[in-house]
Each structure stands twice: as C-alpha cells, then as structure tokens.
Amino acid sequence: MRATVNQLISLSAGFTIFLILCRVIYSGSLAYGFFVWNLFLAGMPMVISGFLIRAETRNFQIIFFTAWLLFFPNALYIMTDLIHLKERENVPLWFDAILIFSAAVNGLIMAYLSLQTVESFLQSKFNIQKTKLILFGCVFLGSFGVYIGRFLRWNSWDIIANPFGLTSEAGEHFFNPLQHPRTLGMTILLTVFFSIFYFTIKKITRLNYKPGNII
C-alpha cells in the first residue's frame, strides 16, 4: 500500500523526535527539547491551509488565510535554528548536525506543502499573475516573520498576548527598512531562498523525470 503524504510527514517528523529523545537520554539534558515545540508550530500552517481550502464561506476563508499567514513563518523559522549548532562536551557534533538538519528539512517540507495548498486556493480566486504576486507577498511576509521571530524574539502567539508591542516593533522595522538594514537584508535573502526552493521543488515534481536523465 502506497504511503500518504501525511504518513510520510509523520515518519519524517517522528525521526527528528526520536533523535531528540536519544539526545535527552544520552546527555541527560533537555537543551534541544524546544525542537518538539518548533515542529508542532511548523505543522500548524499545513493544518490551517487544509481548513482554508475546504472553507466554503468568504468569512471563514479570510479567517483561515489570516491565521495561516500568521503561523506560516514558524515552518520557515526552523531553518534558522542551525545557529544553535556548536561543539558540546556531552554530545557529538555530528549527531546534533543531523538532528538540527532533519528538523530544518521537516520545516521546509511543511512550508512547501502549506504554500502549495494556499496556491491552489488562490488559483480558484485569481488569475495566474495575481496568484503568483500574492504568493510572493506571502513568502516575503513569512521571511519578515522569521526575522522578527529570530532576532526580535516575537512569536505568533503574541498577536493575542501582546498585539500592541508586536505591531509597534514589527511596524517600525517594516515601514522604516533603511533604518534597519539587517532586517531588510535578511528578509530579502530569505525571500529569494524560499522562493527558489518552492518553485524549484514544484517544477521538479511536475517533470516527467527519469532516473539518470541529469544531463
């Protein structure tokens, strides 16, 4: 029986969680335990996008699309957790490298799947040009969200817990990009990277590729 996408995602995420458990048992430390929470947050956009494409009324579509956009950066964010990779006394560096990389790959896969679902939704509402423009805007905002999460230390829940603080600081960086060059630079680089990743994988999956036909 052929495995479903959800089963493959569960297997991949389960492997990362297995590595985390092995690390905890071996080192006696919960240092990388936060990856379990990060994986959960990374999966939220994929779940929300599923509700979005099934929503039948305009109000629910707006609600789910807004929720998806707020949580979408979480799927991209895990890639930046590579900054945590460093030599530690109680765990081999190669093991931590595999653990963090597997988590980052899971995040990118979940981001891809949720963005693909959102693209399908947008195609049912707009033409190809508008769909691509909105999709690019989503990736740009998602990249900006990664920045404010990694460096400004805000998260998706703060839109409820501290909406004024979040919108005030995020707005300052968003509307005054020349005064915050690191914000602008990282957002652009992440936007380009995620866009290339998305459209490359999308193109590959649609090609009639045969093993060995590389050149």
Disulfide bonds with the S-S distance in Angstrom:
none
